[in-house]
Amino acid sequence: MSQTLGKGATAQMPQAWVRVQSLAEAGDFAGALAVQRQMIPLMDAIFAEENPGPAREALRQLGMETGNSRLPIAPVSAGLCSHIAQVLTDLRADGHPLPQPA
């Protein structure tokens, strides 16, 4: 599990990062950068509080239960949980194929 969480934003949106890589390999650096910039709000949210809590919360909201972080890492704040939910909603609205929680 720590390997999955250690990937940060990659774990939550693998398709987006595969697209970034594919565009870059095809020489479309502007396209790759545009997709990468769309991920900035999620990356900011994941690192807004002590990790791995926010990464786990994002995965939980995507339907992938990872359990809670152990002490001394504090639970993710309610405000950040709401913010992550909004970021994921916005990314879906922008056409990113994200899993829906069960």
C-alpha positions in Angstrom: 0.0 0.0 0.0 2.8 2.5 0.8 4.0 2.1 -2.8 0.6 3.2 -4.1 0.4 6.1 -1.7 4.0 7.1 -2.4 3.0 7.8 -6.0 1.1 10.9 -4.8 -1.2 12.3 -7.5 -0.3 9.6 -9.9 -2.2 7.0 -7.8 -5.4 9.1 -8.1 -5.3 9.8 -11.8 -3.1 7.3 -13.7 -4.9 8.0 -17.0 -4.1 11.7 -16.9 -0.4 11.0 -16.3 -0.3 8.3 -19.1 -1.8 11.0 -21.4 0.9 13.5 -20.3 3.6 11.0 -21.1 2.0 10.0 -24.4 1.7 13.6 -25.5 5.3 14.4 -24.5 6.6 11.3 -26.3 4.7 12.5 -29.4 6.4 15.8 -29.2 3.2 17.7 -28.1 4.8 19.4 -25.1 2.2 22.2 -25.0 -0.6 19.5 -24.8 1.3 17.6 -22.2 1.8 20.7 -20.1 -1.9 21.7 -20.5 -3.0 18.3 -19.1 -0.4 18.5 -16.3 -1.6 22.0 -15.3 -5.1 20.6 -14.9 -3.7 18.3 -12.2 -2.3 21.1 -10.1 -5.4 21.6 -7.9 -5.3 17.9 -7.0 -1.6 17.9 -6.3 -2.0 21.1 -4.2 -4.8 19.4 -2.2 -2.8 16.2 -1.7 0.0 18.2 -0.2 -2.1 20.7 1.7 -1.7 18.7 5.0 0.6 16.1 6.3 0.9 13.0 4.2 -0.3 10.4 3.6 -3.6 11.5 4.9 -4.8 13.7 1.9 -3.6 11.1 -0.6 -5.6 8.4 1.3 -8.6 10.7 1.4 -8.5 11.3 -2.4 -8.2 7.5 -3.0 -11.1 6.9 -0.6 -13.3 9.5 -2.4 -12.5 7.6 -5.6 -13.8 4.4 -4.1 -10.4 2.9 -3.1 -10.4 2.2 0.6 -6.9 2.6 2.1 -7.7 2.8 5.8 -6.8 5.6 8.1 -3.3 6.9 8.7 -1.8 5.9 12.0 -0.7 8.2 14.8 1.1 10.6 15.0 -0.4 11.6 11.6 -3.6 13.5 12.3 -6.8 12.8 10.3 -7.5 15.0 7.3 -9.5 18.1 8.2 -13.1 18.3 7.2 -12.3 21.4 5.1 -9.7 19.6 3.1 -12.0 16.6 2.6 -14.5 19.0 1.1 -11.9 20.6 -1.0 -10.7 17.3 -2.4 -14.3 16.4 -3.3 -14.7 19.7 -5.1 -11.4 19.2 -7.0 -12.4 15.7 -8.1 -15.8 17.0 -9.2 -14.1 19.7 -11.2 -11.7 17.2 -12.8 -14.7 15.0 -13.8 -16.4 18.0 -15.2 -13.3 18.7 -17.3 -13.6 15.2 -18.8 -11.1 13.3 -16.8 -12.2 9.7 -16.4 -12.2 9.2 -12.6 -13.7 6.3 -10.8 -17.0 7.0 -9.0 -17.1 5.8 -5.3 -19.3 2.7 -4.8 
